[in-house]
């Protein structure tokens, strides 16, 4: 039995969001992974690839849904526009929106058919090899955009309360996220956790001491016993005989 298709829902109207969630709950094979009224929060969750398909409104005060759709196109996440205005149908075609639904949603069979159409597309594409990327994207709160950061440029990641700091000298990028979610994005062949608050680029490590790691720029980071053995196992450590 296949896993349910995970859906993300964004709509700044609470009643519309609840109505759509209710209809989807009655369609087998689909699961609402998140349903939020804040489009910025929805964009963040979708960017972390927590959903297979994103359904979003267009006319939202905080952030236009077509801008969200444009960002999803770059990530390869199909988008279904759910709007009360037909005038947004044509602009949505320009950014490869997978389907268009008019609000209020009243026809569950039509919704089911459109979900199945998009699901078939992503299922058929799943067999294709995913392109290898050597970068990740960090949210820019000033421009409401994203900055591309190469894995090779990243020295280490630091978690302070609810914010993650990406140290890529001379830049330091800040994003509201958890170190657990960041750890899933970074390739484990290049990065390793050394502390509850630190992830290091393995290529940037020059010395491993009992309780600390020294990076190529001289920066010292705390190494805890919990992660020390796993870190050493990523390197070829010569046995002492």
KANORWO-V216271 format. One record per backbone hydrogen bond with DSSP energy under -1.0 kcal/mol. NH is the residue of the N-H (numbers start at 1). CO is the residue of the C=O. If there is no record, write none. Layout:
nh=<NH;NH>
co=<CO;CO>
This chain:
nh=<5;7;8;9;10;11;17;18;19;20;21;22;23;24;25;26;27;31;33;34;36;42;43;44;45;46;47;48;49;50;52;53;54;55;56;57;60;65;68;69;70;71;72;73;74;75;77;80;81;82;83;88;89;92;93;94;96;97;98;99;101;103;111;112;113;114;115;116;117;118;119;120;121;122;123;124;125;128;136;138;140;144;147;149;151;153;155;156;157;158;159;160;163;164;165;166;167;168;171;173;175;182;183;184;186;190;191;192;194;195;199;200;201;202;204;205;206;207;209;213;214;215;216;218;221;223;224;227;228;231;232;233;234;235;237>
co=<29;31;53;34;55;36;13;14;15;16;17;18;19;20;21;23;24;5;7;7;9;38;39;40;41;42;43;44;46;45;6;6;78;8;80;10;58;58;64;65;66;67;68;69;70;71;72;54;99;56;101;85;86;88;89;90;93;92;79;79;81;83;107;108;109;110;111;112;113;114;115;116;117;118;119;120;121;125;149;147;145;140;138;136;134;150;167;167;199;165;197;163;160;175;158;173;156;171;168;166;164;178;179;180;182;187;187;200;198;198;157;192;155;190;201;202;214;214;212;221;207;219;204;215;213;211;194;224;224;227;228;229;231;232;235>
